[in-house]
């Protein structure tokens, strides 16, 4: 479990840095600076808890699996974001995004979480 926590935390961190670095192109930032928060490592690391679900869903339709993982990620994002917001420590704020829910979830990110969930499935089913 510890190894999967570290793998998921590290993978999530790297994905976030890559994504935010690519987003900086929209702002014409040629440094392509990506960023994240220390809080994100344990949040992404908690994806290791998906492992039993991944094994149980093995062989099921990819669309069904991706939807399930998307829902699980949204639930985790909502719980951790809401908790961190209470302590003024949430590293993200989606309040200005059109499809946000309480500022901690962006529904337009569903396709990203769909793919990310399937990537984490690959990581978790290997071990």
Buried (B, 14 or more C-beta within 10 A) or exposed (E): EEEBBEBBBBBBBEBBBEBBBEBBEEEEEEEEEBEBBEBBBEBBBBBBBBBEBBEEBEEEEEEEBBBBBBBBBBEBBBEBBBEBBEEEEBBBEBEEBEEBBEBBBBEEBBEBBBBBBBBBBEBBEEE
